[in-house]
Amino acid sequence: MISNTVQVAFDDRILDEYIEVLSRPKFGFSGMQIKALVDHIRLNGQHVVAAPLPPESFPDPGDIPFAEVAVSAPVQVLVTGNLDHFELLERYGVSVLSPREFIESLGRLLSKD
């Protein structure tokens, strides 16, 4: 089961960003759907108190919370569409995958079970 295989690491900054992005009209999510997703992450994810990383290491300041949580958790994988924004994480042992790469690797993992 996927919920036993993948756990989301987060902090309040990340949840706030998810709410802001998913609330954009182009995605078409209702407030109830967004609340259900955020509640699911809160209940089943790993809340992290992230240690700061040097901000000058990131081309986009909005990336910093995701990198800090990834390193502080620590996580195995950060999934993002901005692969080159997170190259620094390889130094911390965090793999950086595109959503497609993550789904493909997850599929291989689940097919072994």
Summary of the structure (lengths in Angstrom):
residues: 113
radius of gyration: 14.6
end to end distance: 9.2
largest distance: 41.8
contacts: 278
relative contact order: 0.14
helix: 63%
strand: 9%
